Amino acid sequence: MRRINSEFQTFHMSEEGQKLSNRDYFGYVEMDDFACYVLADSLDEEPSINSARLVVDSIIRDFTEDPTMGRGPLGRYMRRAHGELLRQKGGMHLKVAVVVAVTDYRKLRYCHVGNSRLYLIRNARILERTKDQSLTQNLVEQDRVVLDEAARHEQRNNLYSFLGERGKPEIQISRKRKLEAGDLFIQLTRGVWEQCGEQEFLQIVNDAKETKDILDQTEDFILKEQDRRSIDNYSMAVTSVDKVYQSPKKPISLKKILMIALPVLLVIITVSVTLFLRYRSIQTKTESMLRCMENGEEYLTRNNFQKAEEEYGEARKLADSLHRQPEYEEADMYIKLAEQVILADEALGGEEYQKAQALYMTARQMAVEAGNVGLSYIEGQLTRIEGYIEVFDLIAQGERKEEYGNLYGAIALYKSAKERAAALYFTEGKKEALELQMAAEEELEKEQMEAEERLREQIEAEAVNRALDNEQRANDQQNAIDLENQGNELLAEGSYESAITFYLAAQAIYNRLELAEMADGIEPKIAAAQAGIAAREAWAAEIAAGQEQEAE
């Protein structure tokens, strides 16, 4: 019944400024015993989803299911919202700064990540404020930047922590602060505090007659500079504490307390010890589970999937025993991713490249669905496998050319495969390509040597043939000369027919040896022999005629 016996009023504004759309979001829920107020600022520019609203809805939903001001649950609300950002599909990298305030209508506790702020104002002064998780805030704390200049410093939005980051966000959770009537707790995004400094803001609070006037006057202050400055999305929520809840229970006397307490003291002690032991067991398991989750996340960022699978496996067992379904599902998702990568690594180590490629492609899809965890390692392995396959394709092409007898083409392809393998530090591929190249070069050298040997033998055979031809030619020429000389002797003896026979035989040899001049020199001798025959026949005819005359 605390809500109806206290008076809290909340007013808020959220505008796009000079941007195309408003990517801030505010939400709150006021329940009987607890209330939660959440203001978030989208740091990304994804058009398809409002990451600030996703975070606000997640935290409000978790708080509604388990309303509390405990530090542990608040941290879990923030981590679950962080996990929802990471699990968005399509390769989106969502980033959000958020500030959360929770109250039991008597006390206030707040937590934040990034540079969305909360001011607790009492008696016109800022009693407490969040500290931005930015480089500028660090420089302010080191006295390297004056506080008055921080809202305009160029590194004010250079955050070292935010929801949706690749690592683990640094969640800042305050102690509980007792509220008093008249207090204001104000949540604001960077679009407000960049334009309206703390002193100006306190002056607006001091001058405001009504709580809502704070919003109107702050907006007027922001917009009066819009001609000279770029106005970002600006959002602010003001909650005024007009009345703090007071317990209706009357004070109980010490005597009555003792009378009531003593009969049940032993029972309480027994139950307390039992509950404490049970609570300590649950607390220990919870801490172990969270530690395993953190260790698993750390191993994933270092691409140690074997250790990540072990840590998340232990976290899943603990989550199951604690009936923590969200943590169970998260651990199970990362276990499946790690197991898939381990299988792919084993296939790659076993030189089953096609199988490894298919496994890594499945792992890549799982990594995208898990917030791109391990994605760079998986894509690197896929690129590596593509290079290996390219090496083996070059080797296969070289072997085909070698089968067709094209050793030059095969050697060129083996060299390309070797160079590609060397660039990939692929030792086995380089070794295989080098061995095939050396074997092909050895075969080529062998063929060249055999060809040279055949050429040498051919040249030697041709030389022998030429020598034999020359010797035969010389012999034939000498025979022709001898025949011609015998013809001369027969011509001189008057054996003209025999002389002509020798002359014709000699002339035929000269013509075959293409000795035209010597062949032509035979012609006069043949003519002389023919003339001798004719003279002899004429003389014989004269003698025969004389004998006939004498007979008559």
C-alpha positions in Angstrom: 0.0 0.0 0.0 3.0 2.3 -0.2 2.0 3.8 -3.5 -1.4 5.2 -2.4 0.2 6.5 0.8 2.9 8.6 -0.9 2.8 11.3 -3.5 5.2 11.0 -6.5 4.5 12.9 -9.7 6.3 12.2 -12.9 6.4 14.4 -16.0 8.5 13.8 -19.1 9.3 15.2 -22.6 11.1 13.6 -25.5 11.6 15.4 -28.8 13.7 14.8 -32.0 15.4 18.2 -32.0 16.8 18.9 -35.4 17.2 15.1 -36.2 15.0 13.2 -38.6 13.6 11.0 -35.9 13.5 10.7 -32.1 15.7 7.8 -30.9 15.4 8.5 -27.2 12.8 6.6 -25.1 11.3 6.9 -21.6 9.2 4.4 -19.7 8.2 3.9 -16.1 5.9 1.7 -13.9 4.6 2.5 -10.4 3.5 -0.6 -8.5 2.1 -1.0 -4.9 5.5 -1.3 -3.2 8.1 -0.3 -5.9 8.4 2.0 -8.9 10.9 2.0 -11.8 11.8 4.8 -14.2 14.0 4.1 -17.3 15.4 6.7 -19.8 17.5 5.5 -22.7 19.4 7.1 -25.6 20.1 5.2 -28.8 23.7 5.7 -29.8 23.4 3.9 -33.1 21.5 4.9 -36.2 19.8 1.7 -37.2 16.6 2.7 -39.0 14.7 -0.6 -38.6 14.7 -0.7 -34.8 14.6 1.7 -31.8 17.3 0.3 -29.6 16.4 2.7 -26.8 12.9 1.4 -26.7 14.1 -2.2 -26.8 16.2 -1.6 -23.6 13.5 0.3 -21.8 10.9 -2.4 -22.5 13.3 -5.1 -21.4 14.1 -3.5 -18.1 10.5 -2.5 -17.3 9.4 -6.1 -18.1 12.0 -7.7 -15.9 11.3 -5.2 -13.0 7.5 -5.9 -13.3 8.2 -9.6 -12.9 10.5 -9.2 -10.0 10.1 -5.7 -8.4 13.1 -5.0 -6.1 15.8 -2.4 -5.3 18.5 -5.1 -4.9 21.8 -4.5 -6.6 22.0 -8.0 -8.0 18.6 -7.9 -9.7 19.3 -4.4 -11.1 22.5 -5.7 -12.6 20.7 -8.6 -14.1 18.0 -6.3 -15.7 20.8 -4.3 -17.3 22.7 -7.4 -18.5 19.6 -9.0 -20.0 18.9 -5.7 -21.9 22.5 -5.8 -23.1 22.0 -9.4 -24.2 18.9 -8.5 -26.2 20.8 -5.9 -28.1 23.5 -8.4 -29.0 21.0 -11.0 -30.1 19.5 -8.8 -32.8 19.9 -10.4 -36.2 21.1 -9.0 -39.5 24.6 -7.9 -38.3 23.2 -4.8 -36.5 25.4 -3.3 -33.8 22.9 -1.6 -31.4 24.3 0.8 -28.8 22.4 2.4 -25.9 23.1 4.7 -23.0 20.6 4.2 -20.1 19.8 5.5 -16.6 17.4 3.7 -14.3 15.9 4.9 -11.0 14.0 2.6 -8.6 12.3 3.5 -5.4 10.1 1.9 -2.6 8.6 5.3 -2.1 11.0 5.9 0.8 14.4 5.4 -0.6 16.0 5.8 -4.1 18.6 3.7 -5.9 19.8 4.4 -9.4 22.1 2.7 -12.0 23.4 3.7 -15.4 25.6 2.8 -18.3 26.9 5.5 -20.7 26.2 9.2 -20.5 22.5 9.5 -19.8 22.3 11.2 -16.4 20.3 11.4 -13.2 20.3 14.3 -10.8 18.9 14.1 -7.2 18.0 17.7 -6.3 17.2 18.8 -2.7 16.8 22.4 -1.6 17.8 23.8 -5.1 21.2 22.0 -5.2 22.3 18.8 -6.8 22.7 16.3 -4.0 23.8 13.4 -6.2 24.5 12.9 -9.8 25.7 10.1 -12.1 29.1 10.2 -13.7 29.4 9.9 -17.5 31.4 6.9 -18.7 33.3 9.0 -21.2 36.8 10.2 -22.0 35.7 13.8 -21.1 34.6 12.7 -17.6 38.0 11.0 -17.1 39.7 14.2 -18.2 37.6 16.2 -15.7 38.5 13.9 -12.9 42.2 14.4 -13.9 41.7 18.2 -13.8 42.6 18.3 -17.5 39.2 19.7 -18.5 37.2 22.3 -16.6 33.8 21.1 -15.5 32.0 24.1 -17.1 33.6 23.1 -20.5 32.7 19.4 -20.3 29.3 19.7 -21.9 31.0 21.1 -25.1 34.1 19.0 -25.0 34.8 17.1 -28.2 35.2 13.8 -26.4 32.0 14.0 -24.3 30.4 11.2 -26.4 33.5 9.1 -26.6 32.2 6.4 -24.3 34.2 3.5 -22.8 31.1 1.6 -21.8 27.5 1.3 -23.1 24.9 -1.4 -23.6 25.5 -3.4 -26.8 29.3 -3.1 -26.7 31.3 -6.2 -27.7 32.6 -6.7 -24.2 30.9 -6.6 -20.8 29.4 -3.2 -19.9 30.5 -1.5 -16.7 27.2 -1.1 -14.8 27.3 1.6 -12.1 24.8 1.0 -9.2 24.4 3.6 -6.4 23.8 3.0 -2.8 20.2 3.5 -1.4 19.4 7.2 -0.6 16.7 8.2 1.8 14.1 10.5 0.1 12.6 13.5 1.7 9.5 15.5 0.7 10.4 18.1 -1.8 13.1 16.1 -3.5 13.4 15.9 -7.3 15.1 13.1 -9.2 15.6 14.0 -12.8 16.7 11.8 -15.7 18.1 13.4 -18.9 19.8 12.4 -22.1 22.8 14.1 -23.6 20.6 16.3 -25.8 19.6 18.2 -22.6 22.8 18.5 -20.7 24.8 19.4 -23.8 22.6 22.5 -24.3 21.7 23.3 -20.7 24.5 23.4 -18.1 24.1 22.4 -14.5 24.1 26.0 -13.1 21.5 27.1 -15.7 19.5 24.0 -15.0 19.5 24.6 -11.2 18.3 28.2 -11.9 15.4 26.8 -13.9 14.5 24.4 -11.1 14.7 27.2 -8.5 12.5 29.5 -10.7 9.8 26.9 -11.5 6.6 27.2 -9.7 5.3 23.8 -10.7 7.1 20.6 -11.5 5.9 20.7 -15.1 7.4 24.2 -15.5 10.9 22.6 -15.3 10.3 20.8 -18.5 8.8 23.8 -20.4 11.6 26.2 -19.3 14.3 23.7 -20.0 12.9 23.1 -23.5 12.7 26.9 -24.1 16.4 27.2 -23.0 17.4 24.4 -25.4 15.5 25.8 -28.4 16.6 29.4 -28.1 20.1 28.3 -29.3 18.8 26.2 -32.2 19.8 28.8 -34.8 23.4 28.7 -33.7 23.8 25.1 -32.5 22.8 21.6 -33.7 20.0 20.3 -31.5 20.1 16.5 -31.0 17.2 14.4 -29.6 16.5 15.7 -26.1 14.6 13.8 -23.4 14.0 14.5 -19.7 11.8 13.0 -17.0 11.2 14.8 -13.7 9.8 13.0 -10.7 8.8 15.1 -7.7 8.6 13.6 -4.3 5.8 15.4 -2.6 5.2 12.9 0.1 7.4 10.0 1.3 5.7 6.8 2.5 5.6 6.4 6.4 5.0 3.0 8.0 1.7 2.9 9.9 2.9 0.4 12.5 3.1 1.6 16.1 6.2 1.2 18.2 6.2 -2.0 20.2 7.6 -2.0 23.8 10.7 -4.0 24.6 8.8 -6.2 27.0 6.1 -7.1 24.5 8.8 -7.8 21.9 10.5 -10.1 24.3 7.3 -11.9 25.1 6.6 -12.4 21.5 10.1 -13.2 20.5 11.2 -15.7 23.1 8.7 -18.5 22.4 9.6 -18.6 18.8 13.3 -17.6 19.1 14.5 -21.2 18.7 12.2 -21.9 15.8 13.4 -18.7 14.1 17.0 -19.5 14.7 16.5 -23.0 13.3 14.6 -21.7 10.3 17.0 -18.8 9.8 20.0 -21.1 9.8 18.3 -23.4 7.3 17.2 -20.6 5.1 20.6 -19.0 5.4 22.4 -22.2 4.4 19.9 -22.6 1.5 20.3 -18.9 0.6 24.1 -19.2 0.8 24.0 -22.3 -1.4 21.8 -20.5 -4.0 24.0 -17.4 -3.7 27.1 -19.5 -4.2 25.6 -21.3 -7.2 24.4 -17.9 -8.7 27.9 -16.4 -8.2 29.5 -19.4 -9.8 27.0 -19.4 -12.7 27.6 -15.6 -13.3 31.4 -16.2 -13.0 31.2 -19.0 -15.6 29.1 -16.9 -17.9 31.7 -14.1 -17.6 34.6 -16.5 -18.1 32.8 -18.0 -21.1 32.3 -14.6 -22.7 35.9 -13.7 -22.1 37.1 -17.0 -23.8 34.7 -16.3 -26.7 36.3 -12.9 -27.3 39.7 -14.6 -27.3 38.4 -17.3 -29.8 39.1 -20.0 -27.2 36.0 -22.0 -28.0 37.1 -25.1 -26.2 37.3 -23.3 -22.8 34.2 -21.2 -23.6 32.2 -24.4 -24.2 33.4 -25.8 -20.8 32.6 -22.6 -18.9 29.2 -22.2 -20.5 28.5 -25.9 -20.0 29.0 -25.4 -16.2 26.9 -22.2 -16.3 24.1 -24.1 -18.0 24.1 -26.9 -15.3 24.0 -24.3 -12.6 21.2 -22.3 -14.3 19.2 -25.5 -14.7 19.6 -26.3 -11.0 18.6 -22.7 -10.1 15.7 -22.8 -12.6 17.1 -19.7 -14.3 15.7 -20.1 -17.8 17.1 -16.9 -19.4 20.6 -17.8 -18.3 20.1 -21.4 -19.3 19.0 -20.4 -22.8 21.9 -17.9 -23.2 24.5 -20.5 -22.1 23.0 -23.1 -24.3 23.1 -20.8 -27.3 26.8 -20.1 -26.8 27.6 -23.8 -26.1 26.1 -24.7 -29.5 28.1 -22.0 -31.2 31.3 -23.1 -29.5 30.6 -26.8 -30.4 30.0 -25.9 -34.0 33.3 -24.0 -34.3 35.2 -26.8 -32.5 33.7 -29.4 -35.0 34.7 -27.1 -37.9 38.3 -26.7 -36.5 38.6 -30.5 -36.1 37.5 -31.0 -39.8 40.0 -28.4 -40.9 42.7 -30.1 -38.8 41.8 -33.4 -40.5 42.2 -31.8 -43.9 38.4 -32.3 -44.6 38.2 -28.8 -46.2 34.7 -29.1 -47.8 33.2 -30.4 -44.6 35.0 -27.7 -42.6 33.7 -25.0 -44.9 30.1 -26.2 -44.5 30.5 -26.3 -40.7 32.0 -22.8 -40.5 29.2 -21.4 -42.7 26.6 -22.8 -40.2 28.7 -21.4 -37.3 28.8 -18.0 -39.0 25.0 -17.8 -39.1 24.9 -18.9 -35.4 27.4 -16.2 -34.5 25.3 -13.5 -36.2 22.3 -14.6 -34.3 24.3 -14.5 -31.0 25.4 -10.9 -31.5 28.4 -11.5 -33.9 30.3 -13.3 -31.1 33.4 -15.0 -32.7 32.3 -13.8 -36.2 35.8 -12.4 -37.1 37.5 -15.7 -36.3 34.9 -17.7 -38.2 35.2 -15.5 -41.3 39.0 -15.7 -41.1 38.8 -19.5 -41.1 36.4 -19.4 -44.1 38.8 -17.2 -46.0 41.7 -19.6 -45.0 39.7 -22.6 -46.3 38.9 -20.8 -49.6 42.6 -20.3 -50.0 43.4 -24.0 -49.3 40.7 -25.1 -51.8 42.2 -22.7 -54.4 45.7 -24.3 -53.8 44.3 -27.8 -54.4 42.4 -26.6 -57.5 45.6 -25.3 -59.0 47.3 -28.6 -58.1 44.5 -30.6 -59.8 44.7 -28.4 -62.9 48.5 -29.0 -63.0 48.0 -32.8 -62.7 45.5 -32.8 -65.6 48.0 -30.9 -67.8 50.7 -33.4 -66.8 48.4 -36.2 -67.9 48.0 -34.6 -71.3 51.8 -34.3 -71.6 51.9 -30.5 -71.1 54.7 -30.4 -68.5 55.4 -26.7 -69.0 51.8 -25.8 -68.2 51.8 -28.2 -65.2 54.9 -26.7 -63.7 53.5 -23.2 -64.0 50.3 -24.2 -62.1 52.3 -26.1 -59.5 54.4 -22.9 -58.9 51.2 -20.8 -58.6 49.9 -23.3 -56.0 53.1 -23.2 -54.1 53.2 -19.4 -54.0 49.5 -19.2 -52.9 50.1 -21.8 -50.1 53.2 -19.9 -48.9 51.1 -16.7 -48.7 48.6 -18.6 -46.6 51.3 -20.3 -44.5 49.7 -23.5 -45.7 52.7 -25.9 -45.1 51.1 -29.1 -46.3 49.8 -27.5 -49.5 53.1 -25.9 -50.2 54.9 -29.2 -49.6 52.6 -31.1 -52.0 52.8 -28.4 -54.7 56.7 -28.3 -54.4 57.0 -32.1 -54.7 54.8 -32.2 -57.8 56.7 -29.3 -59.3 60.0 -31.0 -58.7 58.7 -34.3 -60.1 57.4 -32.6 -63.2 60.6 -30.7 -63.7 62.6 -33.9 -63.3 60.3 -35.6 -65.9 60.7 -32.6 -68.3 64.5 -32.7 -67.8 64.5 -36.4 -68.6 62.5 -35.9 -71.8 64.8 -33.1 -72.8 67.8 -35.3 -72.3 66.2 -38.1 -74.3 65.4 -35.7 -77.1 69.0 -34.4 -77.1 70.3 -38.0 -77.2 68.0 -38.8 -80.1 69.1 -35.7 -81.9 72.8 -36.5 -81.3 72.3 -40.1 -82.6 70.5 -38.7 -85.7 73.3 -36.3 -86.4 75.9 -39.0 -86.0 73.9 -41.3 -88.3 73.6 -38.6 -90.9 77.3 -37.9 -90.6 78.1 -41.6 -91.2 75.7 -41.7 -94.1 77.3 -38.6 -95.6 80.8 -40.2 -95.2 79.6 -43.4 -96.8 77.9 -41.4 -99.6 81.1 -39.4 -100.1 83.2 -42.6 -100.2 80.7 -44.3 -102.6 80.7 -41.1 -104.8 84.5 -41.1 -104.9 84.5 -44.8 -105.8 81.9 -44.3 -108.5 83.8 -41.4 -109.9 87.0 -43.4 -110.0 85.1 -46.3 -111.7 83.8 -43.9 -114.3 87.4 -42.6 -114.9 88.6 -46.2 -115.2 85.9 -47.0 -117.7 86.7 -43.9 -119.6 90.4 -44.8 -119.7 89.6 -48.3 -120.8 87.4 -46.8 -123.6 90.4 -44.6 -124.6 92.6 -47.7 -124.8 90.0 -49.6 -126.9 89.6 -46.5 -129.1 93.3 -46.4 -129.7 93.3 -50.1 -130.5 90.4 -49.6 -132.9 87.9 -51.5 -130.9 85.3 -48.9 -131.5 82.2 -50.8 -130.4 83.8 -51.8 -127.1 85.1 -48.3 -126.6 81.6 -46.9 -127.1 80.3 -49.4 -124.5 82.8 -48.2 -121.9 82.3 -44.6 -122.8 78.5 -44.9 -122.3 79.0 -46.7 -118.9 81.3 -43.9 -117.8 79.0 -41.2 -119.0 76.0 -42.7 -117.2 78.0 -42.7 -113.9 79.0 -39.0 -114.5 75.4 -38.1 -115.0 74.3 -39.9 -111.9 77.0 -38.1 -109.9 75.8 -34.8 -111.5 79.3 -34.3 -113.0 77.9 -32.7 -116.2 81.2 -31.3 -117.4 82.9 -34.7 -117.3 79.8 -36.4 -118.9 79.9 -33.9 -121.7 83.6 -34.6 -122.2 82.7 -38.2 -123.2 80.6 -37.1 -126.2 83.5 -36.3 -128.5 85.1 -39.6 -127.7 81.9 -41.5 -128.5 81.7 -39.5 -131.8 85.3 -40.4 -132.6 84.6 -44.1 -132.0 81.4 -43.9 -134.2 83.5 -42.2 -136.9 86.1 -44.9 -136.7 83.3 -47.5 -137.1 81.9 -45.6 -140.1 85.4 -45.3 -141.7 86.0 -49.0 -141.1 82.7 -49.9 -142.7 83.4 -47.7 -145.7 86.8 -49.2 -146.2 85.3 -52.7 -146.0 82.7 -51.7 -148.6 85.4 -50.4 -151.0 87.3 -53.7 -150.6 84.2 -55.7 -151.3 83.4 -53.6 -154.4 86.9 -54.1 -155.7 86.7 -57.8 -155.3 83.4 -57.9 -157.2 85.0 -56.0 -160.1 88.0 -58.4 -160.3 85.6 -61.3 -160.3 83.8 -59.9 -163.3 
